[in-house]
Amino acid sequence: AALESEDRALLAGKVVASVAEEHASASRCLVCSLLQAASAVLQAPEDSRLFAAGESALQMLPRLLGPAVGRGRPLQHLLAEGLWRLRLGGELSPAVLLAVVDLLRASESWSEVYLHWLHRWADASLALGADLAAERSLALRLARALTGPAGRHPDTDAQVSHLLLQGVHIRLSSQ
């Protein structure tokens, strides 16, 4: 109910951004708690559309975390890379994972995040040592990243295709 008011949501987002600026470990705990709580209100059926308990639930993560995401912003690294190294990253529901990708997609540094994930996908040393949850998480993030216009970058389409195929080759060769 507190996030149904636009003013309250903006204030909550500013508070999260402030905590992220001043206390990295506290903000990591706060973000992890918010992501776990989001699992209760977000769902993703097989067609990859997000459904929620209400419109305010769909806007929960963008409102709370959006102000602290972007190039040089405190939560950028956590959501783009650090979260996926934590056990929680592999345990997030697909709906929350898709919402995190959508949140990052809206940031000005999206192409860097996207290419970073593609490089991880195409890295044989990372693929062979990854656990099943980490592989699933990376595959879901890339699948979401490839959907819609934000998944296409005309200047990097050849690089994207190369990295995707290299990652598929690595995984097929290891079986």
Secondary structure, 3 states (H helix, E strand, C coil): CCCCCHHHHHHHHHHHHHHHHHCHHHHHHHHHHHHHHHCCCEECCCCCCCEECCHHHHCHHHHHHHHHCCCCCHHHHHHHCHHHHCHHHHHCCHHHHHHHHHHHHCCCCHHHHHHHHHHHHHCHHHHHHCCHHHHHHHHHHHHHHHCCHHHCCHHHHHHHHHHHHHHHHHHHHCC
